[in-house]
Amino acid sequence: MLDPVLTSPNLKLFADSNDTLNYKRDAGNYITQVFENQMPAIATGFFNVHMTKGIIIQPHWHTNVDELVFVISGEVLTSVFNPFTQKLMTYKLKPGQVSMLPKGWFHWILTLSDKAHILTIFDKPTPDIVYGSDFLRHIPKEILHIAYCVNEEDYAKAVAPLKETVILGPPPGCGKRDDHAPYVESIQRQPFDQPFPLNAQQPSPPSYYGYAPSPPSYPSYPYNYQQARMQQYGVSPSYSPYSQPPSFPPQASFSPPYAQPAPYAQPVTYSQQAHQQSPFFQPQPFQQLQYLYKTSPDPESVSSRGPESDTENGREGQ
């Protein structure tokens, strides 16, 4: 099926990302864009972001798109909350480097250098955005108190500066940005591409989240255990979820009559042997009632009853 946009006589395959302003905090911090409205033929879209030191793209998440952050100039810090490990994944990005922010994952971007120019690229031309500032200023303080035992008055005072949607924070009038300088400097001293040090103290996710843990590093079993299994079964157990180490090549050893299988015959595997029907052993209570199923008379019972009468043999009256 032909795309009506591409077959249109008014097709336009050009756009200037500097023309459409999305958000402006001040002269050095603003966002422009190219999306479906600017170029109908585009299948993706991006924000063209300019920021200065200490400015942050506020915490938010996307309900329908993945995001890719590409640094053109300067340095930024991307942080995304991993819902499976319950930890932050934090990366320092320099020019030419990228970071992915999956759909639905809470994230933010902090400027580390004096100036930074980045592109935030999406896999759809119509991204949905849920801003943390909107969530914080609209959720009732009573709900937070009921849910988390947060003091209502303290919370109302804390979110008072959030008068409107904040995209590039902090909001105007929220103190001096120099107050954040020690925090930004401490981040820059951390090793590149390492988790933020506060994450090291976070506990493992509780079991009720239902997420499967990451598979253990290879090998999956201790060395001695592997050897014992190999000697017991001759081959690696078929139920093992991980491949066996190269030092243990599967050496099939089958006892007769499987030592020389017939042409095209498949040897019996361990799992097949395990599912073969085992001999039937009667439980002890049934063994005690075994006399009920005997086909020959018990000599002791015959002698105690005496000789059989004609009536017993069914010959009465003959």
Secondary structure as UniProt FT lines:
FT   TURN            4..7
FT   TURN            9..10
FT   TURN            17..19
FT   STRAND          21..26
FT   TURN            27..28
FT   STRAND          29..34
FT   TURN            36..38
FT   TURN            40..41
FT   STRAND          45..52
FT   TURN            53..54
FT   STRAND          56..61
FT   STRAND          67..73
FT   STRAND          76..82
FT   TURN            83..86
FT   STRAND          87..93
FT   TURN            95..96
FT   STRAND          98..101
FT   TURN            103..104
FT   STRAND          107..111
FT   STRAND          115..122
FT   STRAND          130..131
FT   HELIX           132..138
FT   HELIX           141..148
FT   HELIX           152..158
FT   TURN            159..161
FT   STRAND          168..169
FT   TURN            172..173
FT   HELIX           177..180
FT   HELIX           181..188
FT   TURN            192..193
FT   HELIX           197..201
FT   HELIX           207..209
FT   HELIX           223..233
FT   TURN            238..239
FT   TURN            246..247
FT   TURN            256..257
FT   TURN            263..264
FT   HELIX           270..275
FT   HELIX           284..288
FT   HELIX           290..293
FT   HELIX           299..305
FT   TURN            310..314
FT   TURN            316..317
//
